[in-house]
Amino acid sequence: MTTTNPTRRRMVQLVAGAAAAGLAGCSSSGGQPGGGTESGHEETETGHHEETEDEHGHEETETGHHEETEGEHHEETESGHGHEDGGHDEIGEPTDHAEVKMITKDGEYHFAPHVARVNVGGTVTFHNESGSHSAAAYHPDNDKPQLAPDGAASWDSGLLTEQGATFKHTFETEGVYHYYCEPHESLGMIGSVIVGEPDAHGQPALEDPPAELGETQRTKIKELNERVNEALGHTH
């Protein structure tokens, strides 16, 4: 009968166990690429997040562009207000009768049209459309410098306070006249009347505005003189 050495058997079992443990270790290390995949997934998520931020930044840029466009539109609207209130009314041919409106609107005061034109012997009716206004000639009789033809009659409507109130004046002397609103003269409420077909030369109204007037009045009169000279075909 053959007897097996117990010590040798134990050694064989230990070697077999070690081999099995080695195989298990190899199997476990085979899962490492899965860890790499998870790391790659994290990188992908990070990249996606950065792209989302870029897209958000693009949206902000578009919003900023939209705001700038609105600002430009607002500026254009504001710069067109002067045109709406009659600042560029057209001067036509002389007629026997003309109407000038006296207007208060949005904190501004003006005559419309700024330059009226009538024939010699023609009449201008000043119509108080809103607010309280007057129409008075720049004439020594009104304690003002003469901005009317030599020998021309002065006029002063007095203060018109009722809406719809009117004042009429008939112009018998050919020439150019400047007039003002007593309570709003310092704010530039000044207008002009051309009577007949006068020669622009020698018209007191078309000379340099008197130094005794304020800067606002002088500036307004210069603007009116440019328009009157243009209407009369007189350019410097």
C-alpha positions in Angstrom: 0.0 0.0 0.0 1.2 3.5 -1.0 1.2 6.2 1.7 0.9 9.9 0.6 3.0 12.4 2.5 0.7 15.0 4.2 3.2 17.8 4.0 3.5 17.4 0.2 -0.3 17.4 -0.1 -0.4 20.7 1.8 2.2 22.2 -0.5 0.2 21.3 -3.5 -2.9 23.0 -2.1 -1.0 26.1 -1.2 0.4 26.4 -4.8 -3.1 25.8 -6.3 -4.5 28.5 -4.0 -1.9 30.9 -5.0 -2.5 30.3 -8.7 -6.2 30.9 -8.2 -5.5 34.1 -6.3 -3.3 35.2 -9.2 -6.1 34.7 -11.7 -8.5 36.6 -9.6 -6.1 39.5 -9.4 -5.8 39.5 -13.2 -9.6 39.5 -13.5 -9.8 42.4 -11.1 -7.2 44.5 -12.9 -9.2 44.0 -16.1 -11.9 46.4 -14.7 -9.5 49.3 -14.7 -10.4 50.5 -18.2 -13.9 50.9 -16.8 -12.5 53.4 -14.4 -10.8 55.2 -17.3 -14.2 55.3 -19.0 -15.7 57.0 -16.0 -12.9 59.6 -15.9 -13.4 60.2 -19.6 -17.1 60.7 -18.9 -16.3 63.3 -16.4 -14.1 65.2 -18.9 -17.0 65.0 -21.4 -19.4 66.5 -18.9 -16.9 69.3 -18.1 -16.5 70.1 -21.8 -20.2 70.2 -22.2 -20.5 72.6 -19.3 -17.9 74.9 -20.8 -19.8 74.8 -24.1 -23.0 75.8 -22.3 -21.3 78.8 -20.7 -20.1 79.8 -24.2 -23.7 79.6 -25.4 -24.8 81.7 -22.5 -22.2 84.3 -23.2 -23.4 84.4 -26.8 -26.9 85.1 -25.5 -25.6 88.0 -23.4 -23.9 89.4 -26.5 -27.1 89.2 -28.5 -29.0 90.9 -25.6 -26.4 93.7 -25.5 -26.8 94.3 -29.2 -30.5 94.5 -28.8 -30.2 97.1 -26.1 -27.8 99.2 -28.2 -30.3 99.1 -31.1 -33.1 100.3 -28.8 -30.8 103.2 -27.7 -30.2 104.2 -31.2 -33.9 104.1 -32.0 -34.6 106.3 -29.0 -32.0 108.8 -30.0 -33.4 109.1 -33.5 -36.9 109.6 -32.0 -35.7 112.3 -29.8 -33.8 114.0 -32.6 -37.0 114.1 -34.7 -39.1 116.0 -32.1 -38.0 119.5 -33.5 -39.4 118.5 -36.9 -42.8 117.6 -35.4 -43.4 120.9 -33.7 -43.1 123.0 -36.9 -39.4 123.8 -36.8 -39.2 123.1 -40.5 -42.5 124.5 -41.8 -42.4 125.5 -45.5 -42.7 129.2 -46.4 -45.1 129.6 -49.3 -46.1 132.5 -51.5 -47.7 135.6 -50.0 -51.5 135.5 -49.5 -54.1 138.0 -48.3 -54.6 136.1 -45.0 -52.4 133.9 -42.8 -53.0 132.2 -39.5 -50.4 131.7 -36.8 -51.0 129.4 -33.9 -49.6 130.0 -30.4 -48.8 126.7 -28.8 -47.8 125.3 -25.5 -46.8 121.6 -25.8 -44.7 119.3 -23.7 -43.1 122.2 -21.8 -42.3 124.1 -25.1 -43.7 127.3 -26.5 -43.7 128.3 -30.1 -45.5 130.0 -33.0 -46.6 127.8 -35.9 -45.7 128.5 -38.6 -42.5 130.2 -37.4 -42.5 132.4 -40.6 -45.8 133.6 -42.1 -46.2 135.5 -45.4 -48.9 137.9 -46.6 -49.4 140.5 -49.3 -49.1 144.2 -48.6 -52.4 145.0 -46.9 -52.7 141.3 -45.8 -53.9 140.2 -42.4 -52.4 137.7 -39.9 -54.6 136.2 -37.3 -52.9 135.0 -34.2 -54.8 132.0 -32.7 -54.2 130.9 -29.1 -54.4 127.2 -29.4 -53.0 126.3 -25.9 -51.5 128.0 -22.9 -51.3 131.8 -22.4 -49.4 133.9 -25.0 -49.1 137.2 -26.8 -47.8 138.5 -30.1 -46.0 141.8 -30.1 -43.7 143.5 -32.6 -40.1 144.2 -32.0 -40.6 148.0 -32.1 -39.6 151.0 -30.0 -43.3 151.5 -29.2 -43.1 148.3 -27.2 -39.7 149.3 -25.6 -37.9 146.8 -27.9 -35.3 147.3 -30.6 -36.7 147.9 -34.1 -36.9 144.6 -36.0 -39.5 145.9 -38.5 -39.4 148.1 -41.6 -38.9 151.8 -41.2 -42.2 153.6 -40.7 -44.1 150.4 -40.0 -46.8 150.4 -37.3 -46.3 148.5 -34.1 -48.7 146.0 -32.6 -49.3 144.1 -29.3 -52.0 141.6 -28.8 -51.8 141.7 -25.0 -51.9 138.4 -23.1 -54.4 135.9 -24.5 -55.3 133.4 -21.8 -58.4 131.7 -23.2 -58.1 128.8 -25.6 -59.4 129.8 -29.0 -58.8 133.6 -28.4 -57.6 135.5 -31.5 -55.8 138.7 -32.4 -55.6 140.2 -35.9 -53.1 142.7 -37.4 -53.1 144.1 -40.9 -49.7 144.8 -42.4 -49.6 147.9 -44.6 -45.8 148.3 -45.0 -43.8 145.9 -47.1 -40.8 144.3 -45.4 -39.8 141.7 -42.7 -41.1 141.8 -39.2 -39.9 139.9 -36.1 -42.3 139.5 -33.1 -42.3 137.8 -29.7 -44.5 136.3 -27.0 -44.1 138.5 -23.9 -44.1 135.7 -21.2 -42.0 133.3 -23.3 -39.6 135.6 -25.2 -36.6 134.5 -23.0 -37.4 130.9 -24.0 -37.1 131.7 -27.7 -40.8 132.1 -28.6 -40.2 134.4 -31.6 -41.7 134.5 -35.0 -41.5 136.4 -38.3 -43.8 137.8 -40.9 -42.8 138.6 -44.5 -45.0 141.2 -46.2 -45.0 141.4 -49.9 -41.8 140.8 -52.0 -39.3 143.0 -50.1 -35.6 143.4 -50.9 -33.6 141.6 -48.2 -31.0 144.4 -48.2 -31.8 147.2 -45.8 -34.3 145.3 -43.7 -33.6 146.0 -40.0 -35.0 142.6 -39.0 -32.3 140.8 -41.2 -29.3 142.6 -39.7 -27.3 141.0 -36.8 -29.6 140.6 -33.8 -29.2 143.5 -31.3 -26.7 142.9 -28.5 -29.2 144.0 -25.9 -31.2 140.8 -26.4 -30.4 137.6 -24.6 -28.4 134.8 -26.2 -31.5 132.6 -26.7 -33.4 135.4 -28.5 -30.4 136.2 -30.6 -29.9 132.6 -31.6 -33.6 132.2 -32.6 -33.5 135.4 -34.6 -30.5 134.2 -36.5 -32.3 131.0 -37.4 -35.4 132.9 -38.6 -33.2 135.3 -40.7 -31.6 132.3 -42.5 -35.1 131.0 -43.4 -36.4 134.4 -44.4 -33.3 135.1 -46.6 -33.7 131.7 -48.2 -37.4 132.4 -49.0 -36.5 135.8 -50.5 -33.7 134.2 -52.6 -31.0 136.1 -50.7 -28.1 133.9 -49.8 -24.8 135.1 -48.3 
